[in-house]
């Protein structure tokens, strides 16, 4: 079937989705918008990517990426229980803003196939083409504005978001990976289908009031970050396409624009109501 998803204000079309149902996390983002898609994927089953892949620019244990002119060739390899592997290969044409995905027929028979296929779309690459970027953050909406809590893994992003829900009656828009959009004068953050263990998948947005970088400590304190300290602490919080200079430069430009627009604070905190009040008094 053919489906469209509304992601961070973009219409993304997926032709030939080879399943009857989409994964749970994608359901809130399915749309029937008649507008022409901003980006289009075409899925081919039982096809092989036979082309000059170009130059290898990235490789890890499950993915290889090649570049050839304006096209990226991405190969995902998934290990099966019997030590065999199945592959999803994608060719991204960033100039025409479309991608072709080649999927092994055996992959379609997997119970977790829909989720694996969706996770191999490399949505973060697509978002960069439209001045959007994914930030690892939990997002709350309070007084129609958003606060983003970010920091290293297990630092307490979800904890602070839940404290705001408890003490300030704030709404949680996303629990793990939110999308920031700088394409307009107002910098918005969007909920996304990628929410980690929180499973909060809300197709909603709000203008960003502040970004809070978390740091554990023995007492609650907050300070605004500036200069190189600001840059040094912010860049690791984003999904960056470090494997390609062009995309990396786009990423850096977006982050620099975010930093120029939005105040960023470092919050040394305990998981308590005082930390919530401290942020609220500082930001609002």
C-alpha positions, 0 to 999 in steps of 0.5 A, a space after each residue: 500500500 501507499 502511505 503518507 506521514 506528516 513528520 515535523 510539518 513535512 509530507 513524506 510519501 512511502 510508495 509500496 509499503 509491503 505490509 497491511 499495518 504500520 508500526 504503532 509509533 507511526 500511527 499518529 503520523 499517518 495523514 491523508 494530505 493531498 499536498 504533493 509530498 516533500 520527500 518520496 520513498 519507493 519500496 521494491 521487494 525482491 529487487 537488488 541494487 545493481 549500480 555503481 555505488 561509488 566511494 565508501 564513506 561510512 561503515 559499522 557492523 550493520 551499515 555501509 554508506 557509499 556516495 556517488 555524485 548527489 546520491 547516497 547508497 545505504 546498506 543495512 544488514 540484519 543478522 537472523 537467528 540462524 546466523 544468516 543475514 537480510 539486507 535493506 538497501 536504499 539509494 538517496 537522491 538528495 537533489 530530486 528529494 526521493 529514495 528507492 528502497 530495495 527489500 529482500 522478500 524474506 524480510 517481509 515475512 518477519 514479525 518485526 519487519 514493519 518496525 525494522 523497515 521504518 527504522 531504516 528510512 534514515 529520516 534524520 537525513 531527510 529532515 536535514 534537507 528541509 532545515 530540520 534536525 533531530 535532538 536527543 531530548 524529552 520535551 514538555 509543553 507549558 503555557 503553549 511553549 516548549 522546554 527541551 531537556 537534554 543530556 547524556 543517556 540516563 541523565 534524567 531527561 524523562 524524569 524531569 519531563 515527568 516532574 513537570 507533568 506532575 507539578 506543573 501539569 505540563 504535557 509531554 510531547 516526546 520522550 527521547 528524539 524530538 525534531 527542531 525546525 528552523 525553517 521559519 522565524 519561529 523555532 518549533 519543536 515537533 514530537 516524533 515516532 522515535 520516543 524510546 521507552 517513553 512510547 510517547 508518540 505525539 504529532 504535535 508541535 510548540 515554539 521553543 522557549 528554552 533548552 535545558 542541558 542536565 547535569 547531576 549534582 547534590 543540589 539544584 542550580 541553573 546557569 545560562 551557557 555562552 561561548 565555546 562552553 555552549 557549543 561544546 555541550 550542545 553539539 553532542 545532543 544532535 543526530 549528526 551526519 558526520 560521514 559526509 561533509 555536505 550533510 555535516 555542514 548543514 547539520 552544523 549550520 542548523 545547530 548554530 542557528 538554534 543556538 543563536 535563537 534559543 537560550 540554553 541553560 545547564 541545570 544541575 539538579 535533583 529529581 524533585 519539585 525544587 528543580 522544576 520551580 527553579 527552571 520555571 522561575 528562570 525561563 518564564 
